[in-house]
């Protein structure tokens, strides 16, 4: 699709074709919602920072038909390890987490974007590239968006909703008049994807501490290894010799015999910790780095953006089709902004631990991590947190301990982006519309309605938005789910 072929109106205009924008576009295409997705870049960006997909994201990507091909492309990492050079301090294994994807998928963001774009194309959509947003004007009931292609031709698209997935320097956020409060800690990091001839290490993403500073290594497909290091101010993007020196002085003994043949990419960057004051301003929404940005420690950023898209996609679908009142869109900010604030707090703590400079404090940190590794349940709790399986949207007013919590897809067995009704074993199968998945399991004692993003629905809200379509008796109450 060229700029000249752009429609004059659409239900959803998505600005930015990174992982979050592509996930949203593919989801809307699968749900049958018309949309346009634009991006300033001519192709998927090479050398991007994200290098891992968490189990929680893979669970959603499975619902839009992307996870299998990504898993085939990537490496199955065992989890995260923390070492003091060759001394193991703590290891967070993903092998026993409660997910159909018990691993950290090691894969470049570029390849993730390529596969998402391919899925979008299969669903009948495509990215309009080399096209940028220049203005947004109120045009009831939506916004008039002026976009310009690389030749300078302008076109106005009237969109019911506009979603900014356009990164830290978001044009959508600026045009919507939203601030981006936070800070940028005074720390510089070097990043490189190094081509190596051999790799004697394991497939863990490893935080290595040493007297020379923090060093992170993570294998990637194609004989690459991602390295990240805290470096002094004014350090340039690392060269091959710089990477060799970092590995020699900061990594364990396994790195001694590794030969770096070339670099697929290198850069330096600063961490920013910011969250927009709201993720919704009328009919404009912010997703991913446009909404929040934080330390890359623990591989949380891209994954958070993917899950933003998962949360918003079905709500846009329901609001646009009349399946739910438009107020359902209010819950996007209410649910996702606290998650962003929590991730900033968590990743900030991780980075502060990793970059301790005082030798005495560093020794105390190492002792504490080593001791924590021996406490029953600690490593499992941390692995669950890093894999993002614990993220939910609790609502104490719901009077339902399940409401707002993630439901293991092995229990719910969803089909695409359908709602799922999970019933206790032996329950009679109700006569429901074809777009609702029904499954039975001994894992639940009563019926549970599961949203398209894998979250157990608040029963009262289900009834409010969708009405009395189902009346299924169980031990506690009448369960309701949308038709």
Secondary structure, 3 states (H helix, E strand, C coil): CCHHHCCCEEEEEEECCCHHHHHHHHHHHHHCCCEEEECCCCCCCCCCCCCEECHHHHHHHHHCCCHHHHHHHCEEECEEEEEECCEEEEEEECCCCCCCCCCEEECCHHHHHHHHHHHHHHCCCCEECCEEEEEEEEECCEEEEEEEECCCCEEEEEEEEEEECCCCCCHHHHHCCCCCCEECCCCEEEEEEEEECCCCCCCCEEEEECCCCCEEEEEECCCEEEEEEEECCCCCCCCHHHHHHHHHHHCCHHHHHCCEEEEEEEEEEECCEEECCCCEECCEEECHHHCEECCCCCCCHHHHHHHHHHHHHHHHHHHHHCCCCHHHHHHHHHHHHHHHHHHHHHHHHHHHHHCCCCHHHHHHHHHHHHHHHCCCCHHHHHHHHHCCCCCCCCCHHHCCCCCCCECCHHHHCCCCCCEEEEEECCCCCCCCCCCEEEEEECCCCCCEEECCCCEECCHHHHHHHHCCCCCEECCCCEECCCC
